[in-house]
Amino acid sequence: MIYKKFNGPKDRSIALLDIRYLSWLAHGSKVNRYQSGNVIARALDGAGMPSMVLRSYWYCDRDDGQTIDDQTQRFVASYETDGGAALIAAMSADIVALAQRGACDTLLIASDDDRISPAIEEAKLCGLRVCVLGEESMSDLTVLAEEDSALARLMRQADRRIWINPNALASGSAAGQEGADAWPRVNEMVRTWWSERDPEEADQLQNTLRSAHGLPQDLDRLMLARARAALGRTLDISEKRRLRTMVRGVVLGEQGDEPAGLRDGDEHEID
């Protein structure tokens, strides 16, 4: 879509940014907080929504020691600790508070967790425009829904989807080969988890997977959290697909050490 140049007053925008999600967008690289304001402003401008970014809130599990104007860190438990519950609670509370106070015109949200959906709906009912941040490869939401249904639902709920170049976020290089070398640990984690299921739970899960694609949502989040811990970074879309295939293979007894149908050359392919 081509947008006309906008010469009117700029919207007042506030960004709420899950640093785990931004690191995933940047393919595992460390996110450069200093340049993020300009990246966000350019992305909004490119979408025909020139904005004055009043402030950005960063949701993270540790202090990076940086003090940057117009940025506030929100410290929450790590995703591996509670499956993102603390992050979702903090971000949802901020979304609702900003909306009810009329603190801005536009909220820009960087998250892949649709558990913030009720807060987004509240913001929209309060008259705010809600945008969700992603990269251009996510623009086909039908394809995205097959890889990450929660993120696709979140994208659809937004008033606008704002696409950025992931390289613009990064201040370092991705952990590529190091992460790939850790996949045997992921496989071991999955097999250990499966061996700890009691017979009744195992039977129920096998029956569920035989009649469905993908994984149940709770199990999906658990496996993603444990895989992130094993790899030492967030997973990209193709790696999430690899993990889900691995879990289904272990549960249904359809694989050896590597998920069926995957080869080394497939690991970094993103549909």
Secondary structure, DSSP 4 states (H G I P E B T S, - for coil): --PPP--SPPEEEEEEEEHHHHHHHTTTPPB-HHHHHHHHHHHHHHTT--EEEEEEEEEESS------TTEEEEE---HHHHTTHHHHHHHHHHHHHHHHHT--SEEEEE---GGGHHHHHHHHHTT-EEEEEEEGGG--HHHHHHH-HHHHHHHHHSSEEEEE-GGGTBSS---HHHHHHTHHHHHHHHHHHHHTS-HHHHHHHHHHHHTSSS--HHHHHHHHHHHHHHHTS---HHHHHHHHHHHHHHHHT--SSS-TT--GGGTT---
